[in-house]
């Protein structure tokens, strides 16, 4: 399961929570409204269970991103989901 981030809207940090029923490779990434990759938060093997990942509103280069709508996508073993979040400055 991929849960709604909290807080939402957020500034400057938000938590993204998800549950894994079994261990496996997990990709968690942030995209802008144009579909461009903003930040890859996870791309690694994860154990089963509840996970909590923080995003600080910065891109892969460490630069703060602008206010707006962003999407976070989780791809795990046999599961893909995307949710929307809002960064307000």
N, CA, C and O atoms as a GROMACS GRO file, in nm:
protein
  356
    1UNK      N    1   0.084  -0.119   0.000
    1UNK     CA    2   0.000   0.000   0.000
    1UNK      C    3   0.088   0.124   0.000
    1UNK      O    4   0.191   0.128   0.067
    2UNK      N    5   0.047   0.223  -0.074
    2UNK     CA    6   0.113   0.354  -0.074
    2UNK      C    7   0.017   0.452  -0.010
    2UNK      O    8  -0.094   0.470  -0.060
    3UNK      N    9   0.057   0.514   0.098
    3UNK     CA   10  -0.029   0.604   0.174
    3UNK      C   11  -0.008   0.748   0.129
    3UNK      O   12   0.093   0.782   0.068
    4UNK      N   13  -0.105   0.832   0.160
    4UNK     CA   14  -0.094   0.975   0.129
    4UNK      C   15   0.017   1.035   0.215
    4UNK      O   16   0.029   1.004   0.334
    5UNK      N   17   0.097   1.119   0.154
    5UNK     CA   18   0.204   1.185   0.230
    5UNK      C   19   0.145   1.275   0.338
    5UNK      O   20   0.029   1.318   0.328
    6UNK      N   21   0.224   1.304   0.439
    6UNK     CA   22   0.178   1.391   0.549
    6UNK      C   23   0.296   1.473   0.598
    6UNK      O   24   0.404   1.418   0.617
    7UNK      N   25   0.278   1.600   0.619
    7UNK     CA   26   0.157   1.676   0.586
    7UNK      C   27   0.146   1.699   0.435
    7UNK      O   28   0.243   1.684   0.360
    8UNK      N   29   0.026   1.734   0.394
    8UNK     CA   30   0.001   1.766   0.254
    8UNK      C   31  -0.111   1.869   0.251
    8UNK      O   32  -0.224   1.836   0.288
    9UNK      N   33  -0.085   1.992   0.208
    9UNK     CA   34   0.039   2.046   0.156
    9UNK      C   35   0.149   2.051   0.262
    9UNK      O   36   0.123   2.042   0.382
   10UNK      N   37   0.274   2.064   0.213
   10UNK     CA   38   0.387   2.062   0.305
   10UNK      C   39   0.486   2.173   0.274
   10UNK      O   40   0.487   2.230   0.164
   11UNK      N   41   0.568   2.203   0.374
   11UNK     CA   42   0.681   2.295   0.362
   11UNK      C   43   0.757   2.288   0.494
   11UNK      O   44   0.697   2.322   0.596
   12UNK      N   45   0.877   2.250   0.500
   12UNK     CA   46   0.964   2.211   0.389
   12UNK      C   47   0.976   2.060   0.371
   12UNK      O   48   1.034   2.015   0.272
   13UNK      N   49   0.924   1.979   0.465
   13UNK     CA   50   0.946   1.834   0.462
   13UNK      C   51   0.813   1.759   0.472
   13UNK      O   52   0.720   1.804   0.540
   14UNK      N   53   0.807   1.645   0.404
   14UNK     CA   54   0.689   1.559   0.412
   14UNK      C   55   0.733   1.414   0.425
   14UNK      O   56   0.842   1.377   0.383
   15UNK      N   57   0.647   1.333   0.484
   15UNK     CA   58   0.674   1.191   0.502
   15UNK      C   59   0.589   1.110   0.404
   15UNK      O   60   0.469   1.132   0.390
   16UNK      N   61   0.654   1.016   0.336
   16UNK     CA   62   0.587   0.924   0.245
   16UNK      C   63   0.592   0.786   0.309
   16UNK      O   64   0.700   0.734   0.337
   17UNK      N   65   0.474   0.729   0.331
   17UNK     CA   66   0.465   0.599   0.400
   17UNK      C   67   0.412   0.493   0.305
   17UNK      O   68   0.325   0.519   0.222
   18UNK      N   69   0.467   0.373   0.319
   18UNK     CA   70   0.418   0.260   0.241
   18UNK      C   71   0.441   0.130   0.316
   18UNK      O   72   0.524   0.123   0.406
   19UNK      N   73   0.365   0.028   0.276
   19UNK     CA   74   0.374  -0.104   0.338
   19UNK      C   75   0.416  -0.205   0.231
   19UNK      O   76   0.362  -0.205   0.121
   20UNK      N   77   0.511  -0.290   0.266
   20UNK     CA   78   0.555  -0.396   0.176
   20UNK      C   79   0.514  -0.532   0.235
   20UNK      O   80   0.555  -0.564   0.347
   21UNK      N   81   0.436  -0.610   0.163
   21UNK     CA   82   0.396  -0.741   0.214
   21UNK      C   83   0.509  -0.843   0.211
   21UNK      O   84   0.508  -0.942   0.285
   22UNK      N   85   0.609  -0.818   0.125
   22UNK     CA   86   0.726  -0.906   0.119
   22UNK      C   87   0.847  -0.824   0.075
   22UNK      O   88   0.834  -0.716   0.018
   23UNK      N   89   0.964  -0.877   0.102
   23UNK     CA   90   1.089  -0.810   0.067
   23UNK      C   91   1.107  -0.808  -0.084
   23UNK      O   92   1.057  -0.895  -0.155
   24UNK      N   93   1.178  -0.707  -0.132
   24UNK     CA   94   1.207  -0.698  -0.275
   24UNK      C   95   1.262  -0.561  -0.311
   24UNK      O   96   1.279  -0.474  -0.225
   25UNK      N   97   1.289  -0.544  -0.440
   25UNK     CA   98   1.342  -0.417  -0.488
   25UNK      C   99   1.231  -0.312  -0.489
   25UNK      O  100   1.119  -0.340  -0.531
   26UNK      N  101   1.264  -0.193  -0.443
   26UNK     CA  102   1.167  -0.083  -0.436
   26UNK      C  103   1.227   0.041  -0.501
   26UNK      O  104   1.341   0.078  -0.475
   27UNK      N  105   1.147   0.105  -0.586
   27UNK     CA  106   1.181   0.236  -0.641
   27UNK      C  107   1.076   0.334  -0.591
   27UNK      O  108   0.956   0.310  -0.603
   28UNK      N  109   1.123   0.445  -0.536
   28UNK     CA  110   1.034   0.553  -0.492
   28UNK      C  111   1.091   0.682  -0.548
   28UNK      O  112   1.204   0.719  -0.516
   29UNK      N  113   1.014   0.751  -0.631
   29UNK     CA  114   1.063   0.870  -0.698
   29UNK      C  115   0.959   0.980  -0.699
   29UNK      O  116   0.839   0.954  -0.689
   30UNK      N  117   1.008   1.104  -0.710
   30UNK     CA  118   0.924   1.224  -0.716
   30UNK      C  119   0.932   1.278  -0.858
   30UNK      O  120   1.039   1.287  -0.918
   31UNK      N  121   0.815   1.316  -0.913
   31UNK     CA  122   0.806   1.372  -1.047
   31UNK      C  123   0.731   1.504  -1.043
   31UNK      O  124   0.646   1.524  -0.957
   32UNK      N  125   0.764   1.594  -1.137
   32UNK     CA  126   0.689   1.719  -1.147
   32UNK      C  127   0.568   1.698  -1.237
   32UNK      O  128   0.547   1.587  -1.286
   33UNK      N  129   0.488   1.801  -1.259
   33UNK     CA  130   0.364   1.787  -1.336
   33UNK      C  131   0.390   1.756  -1.484
   33UNK      O  132   0.301   1.708  -1.553
   34UNK      N  133   0.511   1.783  -1.532
   34UNK     CA  134   0.547   1.750  -1.670
   34UNK      C  135   0.595   1.605  -1.683
   34UNK      O  136   0.621   1.558  -1.794
   35UNK      N  137   0.608   1.535  -1.569
   35UNK     CA  138   0.653   1.397  -1.572
   35UNK      C  139   0.802   1.380  -1.564
   35UNK      O  140   0.853   1.268  -1.576
   36UNK      N  141   0.875   1.490  -1.543
   36UNK     CA  142   1.021   1.483  -1.532
   36UNK      C  143   1.060   1.438  -1.391
   36UNK      O  144   1.000   1.481  -1.292
   37UNK      N  145   1.160   1.352  -1.383
   37UNK     CA  146   1.210   1.305  -1.255
   37UNK      C  147   1.272   1.421  -1.177
   37UNK      O  148   1.358   1.492  -1.229
   38UNK      N  149   1.229   1.440  -1.054
   38UNK     CA  150   1.281   1.545  -0.967
   38UNK      C  151   1.380   1.486  -0.867
   38UNK      O  152   1.489   1.539  -0.847
   39UNK      N  153   1.340   1.374  -0.805
   39UNK     CA  154   1.424   1.314  -0.700
   39UNK      C  155   1.395   1.165  -0.689
   39UNK      O  156   1.279   1.124  -0.682
   40UNK      N  157   1.500   1.084  -0.686
   40UNK     CA  158   1.486   0.942  -0.660
   40UNK      C  159   1.517   0.921  -0.513
   40UNK      O  160   1.632   0.938  -0.470
   41UNK      N  161   1.415   0.884  -0.436
   41UNK     CA  162   1.432   0.867  -0.292
   41UNK      C  163   1.482   0.728  -0.256
   41UNK      O  164   1.561   0.713  -0.162
   42UNK      N  165   1.438   0.628  -0.329
   42UNK     CA  166   1.481   0.490  -0.303
   42UNK      C  167   1.497   0.416  -0.434
   42UNK      O  168   1.419   0.435  -0.527
   43UNK      N  169   1.596   0.332  -0.441
   43UNK     CA  170   1.612   0.235  -0.549
   43UNK      C  171   1.701   0.126  -0.492
   43UNK      O  172   1.820   0.118  -0.521
   44UNK      N  173   1.639   0.041  -0.410
   44UNK     CA  174   1.716  -0.060  -0.338
   44UNK      C  175   1.627  -0.172  -0.287
   44UNK      O  176   1.504  -0.163  -0.293
   45UNK      N  177   1.689  -0.276  -0.240
   45UNK     CA  178   1.616  -0.388  -0.180
   45UNK      C  179   1.568  -0.344  -0.042
   45UNK      O  180   1.643  -0.286   0.037
   46UNK      N  181   1.442  -0.372  -0.014
   46UNK     CA  182   1.383  -0.336   0.115
   46UNK      C  183   1.320  -0.461   0.177
   46UNK      O  184   1.268  -0.548   0.107
   47UNK      N  185   1.324  -0.467   0.308
   47UNK     CA  186   1.260  -0.577   0.379
   47UNK      C  187   1.109  -0.551   0.386
   47UNK      O  188   1.064  -0.439   0.365
   48UNK      N  189   1.033  -0.655   0.417
   48UNK     CA  190   0.889  -0.639   0.429
   48UNK      C  191   0.856  -0.551   0.549
   48UNK      O  192   0.936  -0.537   0.642
   49UNK      N  193   0.737  -0.492   0.545
   49UNK     CA  194   0.689  -0.413   0.657
   49UNK      C  195   0.660  -0.269   0.623
   49UNK      O  196   0.660  -0.230   0.506
   50UNK      N  197   0.635  -0.191   0.726
   50UNK     CA  198   0.599  -0.049   0.717
   50UNK      C  199   0.724   0.035   0.695
   50UNK      O  200   0.825   0.016   0.764
   51UNK      N  201   0.719   0.127   0.601
   51UNK     CA  202   0.832   0.215   0.570
   51UNK      C  203   0.788   0.361   0.574
   51UNK      O  204   0.672   0.393   0.545
   52UNK      N  205   0.881   0.447   0.611
   52UNK     CA  206   0.857   0.590   0.620
   52UNK      C  207   0.979   0.661   0.561
   52UNK      O  208   1.089   0.648   0.613
   53UNK      N  209   0.959   0.735   0.453
   53UNK     CA  210   1.068   0.805   0.385
   53UNK      C  211   1.037   0.954   0.386
   53UNK      O  212   0.924   0.994   0.354
   54UNK      N  213   1.134   1.035   0.421
   54UNK     CA  214   1.116   1.181   0.423
   54UNK      C  215   1.168   1.243   0.294
   54UNK      O  216   1.271   1.202   0.242
   55UNK      N  217   1.094   1.343   0.244
   55UNK     CA  218   1.143   1.423   0.132
   55UNK      C  219   1.149   1.567   0.178
   55UNK      O  220   1.053   1.620   0.234
   56UNK      N  221   1.264   1.630   0.154
   56UNK     CA  222   1.290   1.766   0.201
   56UNK      C  223   1.263   1.873   0.096
   56UNK      O  224   1.305   1.987   0.114
   57UNK      N  225   1.193   1.840  -0.012
   57UNK     CA  226   1.160   1.939  -0.113
   57UNK      C  227   1.278   1.980  -0.199
   57UNK      O  228   1.278   2.089  -0.256
   58UNK      N  229   1.377   1.893  -0.210
   58UNK     CA  230   1.495   1.921  -0.292
   58UNK      C  231   1.506   1.819  -0.404
   58UNK      O  232   1.458   1.706  -0.392
   59UNK      N  233   1.571   1.860  -0.513
   59UNK     CA  234   1.590   1.770  -0.626
   59UNK      C  235   1.714   1.684  -0.605
   59UNK      O  236   1.778   1.692  -0.500
   60UNK      N  237   1.748   1.602  -0.704
   60UNK     CA  238   1.863   1.512  -0.693
   60UNK      C  239   1.996   1.588  -0.679
   60UNK      O  240   2.093   1.533  -0.627
   61UNK      N  241   2.001   1.713  -0.726
   61UNK     CA  242   2.122   1.794  -0.714
   61UNK      C  243   2.128   1.870  -0.582
   61UNK      O  244   2.225   1.941  -0.555
   62UNK      N  245   2.023   1.857  -0.499
   62UNK     CA  246   2.022   1.926  -0.370
   62UNK      C  247   1.961   2.064  -0.372
   62UNK      O  248   1.963   2.135  -0.271
   63UNK      N  249   1.907   2.104  -0.487
   63UNK     CA  250   1.846   2.237  -0.499
   63UNK      C  251   1.700   2.233  -0.454
   63UNK      O  252   1.631   2.135  -0.482
   64UNK      N  253   1.653   2.337  -0.386
   64UNK     CA  254   1.511   2.341  -0.348
   64UNK      C  255   1.424   2.350  -0.474
   64UNK      O  256   1.458   2.422  -0.568
   65UNK      N  257   1.314   2.279  -0.474
   65UNK     CA  258   1.221   2.286  -0.588
   65UNK      C  259   1.119   2.396  -0.562
   65UNK      O  260   1.104   2.443  -0.450
   66UNK      N  261   1.050   2.436  -0.667
   66UNK     CA  262   0.953   2.544  -0.655
   66UNK      C  263   0.821   2.492  -0.598
   66UNK      O  264   0.796   2.371  -0.596
   67UNK      N  265   0.739   2.583  -0.553
   67UNK     CA  266   0.604   2.547  -0.507
   67UNK      C  267   0.528   2.485  -0.622
   67UNK      O  268   0.549   2.520  -0.738
   68UNK      N  269   0.440   2.393  -0.589
   68UNK     CA  270   0.357   2.334  -0.693
   68UNK      C  271   0.314   2.192  -0.660
   68UNK      O  272   0.331   2.143  -0.548
   69UNK      N  273   0.258   2.128  -0.761
   69UNK     CA  274   0.210   1.991  -0.748
   69UNK      C  275   0.320   1.895  -0.792
   69UNK      O  276   0.385   1.916  -0.895
   70UNK      N  277   0.338   1.792  -0.715
   70UNK     CA  278   0.435   1.687  -0.745
   70UNK      C  279   0.367   1.552  -0.728
   70UNK      O  280   0.266   1.540  -0.659
   71UNK      N  281   0.424   1.452  -0.791
   71UNK     CA  282   0.372   1.316  -0.782
   71UNK      C  283   0.481   1.226  -0.727
   71UNK      O  284   0.598   1.240  -0.764
   72UNK      N  285   0.444   1.134  -0.641
   72UNK     CA  286   0.541   1.034  -0.596
   72UNK      C  287   0.492   0.898  -0.640
   72UNK      O  288   0.375   0.864  -0.626
   73UNK      N  289   0.586   0.819  -0.694
   73UNK     CA  290   0.552   0.689  -0.751
   73UNK      C  291   0.632   0.581  -0.681
   73UNK      O  292   0.754   0.591  -0.664
   74UNK      N  293   0.561   0.477  -0.640
   74UNK     CA  294   0.622   0.361  -0.577
   74UNK      C  295   0.610   0.243  -0.672
   74UNK      O  296   0.501   0.211  -0.719
   75UNK      N  297   0.722   0.179  -0.700
   75UNK     CA  298   0.724   0.055  -0.779
   75UNK      C  299   0.792  -0.050  -0.692
   75UNK      O  300   0.910  -0.038  -0.658
   76UNK      N  301   0.716  -0.153  -0.658
   76UNK     CA  302   0.767  -0.261  -0.574
   76UNK      C  303   0.728  -0.393  -0.639
   76UNK      O  304   0.669  -0.395  -0.747
   77UNK      N  305   0.760  -0.502  -0.575
   77UNK     CA  306   0.734  -0.635  -0.627
   77UNK      C  307   0.584  -0.651  -0.658
   77UNK      O  308   0.503  -0.664  -0.567
   78UNK      N  309   0.549  -0.650  -0.787
   78UNK     CA  310   0.410  -0.668  -0.827
   78UNK      C  311   0.316  -0.555  -0.792
   78UNK      O  312   0.195  -0.576  -0.788
   79UNK      N  313   0.368  -0.434  -0.766
   79UNK     CA  314   0.283  -0.323  -0.723
   79UNK      C  315   0.338  -0.192  -0.777
   79UNK      O  316   0.458  -0.165  -0.767
   80UNK      N  317   0.251  -0.110  -0.833
   80UNK     CA  318   0.284   0.027  -0.876
   80UNK      C  319   0.172   0.117  -0.831
   80UNK      O  320   0.054   0.084  -0.846
   81UNK      N  321   0.208   0.234  -0.776
   81UNK     CA  322   0.106   0.331  -0.735
   81UNK      C  323   0.167   0.471  -0.740
   81UNK      O  324   0.287   0.489  -0.721
   82UNK      N  325   0.081   0.568  -0.766
   82UNK     CA  326   0.123   0.708  -0.773
   82UNK      C  327   0.023   0.791  -0.694
   82UNK      O  328  -0.097   0.766  -0.698
   83UNK      N  329   0.074   0.890  -0.623
   83UNK     CA  330  -0.011   0.984  -0.548
   83UNK      C  331   0.039   1.126  -0.572
   83UNK      O  332   0.153   1.149  -0.612
   84UNK      N  333  -0.051   1.220  -0.545
   84UNK     CA  334  -0.022   1.363  -0.566
   84UNK      C  335   0.006   1.430  -0.433
   84UNK      O  336  -0.053   1.394  -0.330
   85UNK      N  337   0.097   1.530  -0.435
   85UNK     CA  338   0.123   1.612  -0.316
   85UNK      C  339   0.150   1.755  -0.361
   85UNK      O  340   0.178   1.782  -0.478
   86UNK      N  341   0.139   1.847  -0.265
   86UNK     CA  342   0.153   1.990  -0.294
   86UNK      C  343   0.258   2.049  -0.202
   86UNK      O  344   0.253   2.034  -0.080
   87UNK      N  345   0.355   2.118  -0.262
   87UNK     CA  346   0.457   2.193  -0.189
   87UNK      C  347   0.417   2.340  -0.191
   87UNK      O  348   0.404   2.399  -0.299
   88UNK      N  349   0.398   2.400  -0.075
   88UNK     CA  350   0.366   2.543  -0.064
   88UNK      C  351   0.480   2.614   0.008
   88UNK      O  352   0.525   2.570   0.113
   89UNK      N  353   0.525   2.723  -0.050
   89UNK     CA  354   0.632   2.801   0.014
   89UNK      C  355   0.578   2.936   0.055
   89UNK      O  356   0.652   3.017   0.110
   0.00000   0.00000   0.00000
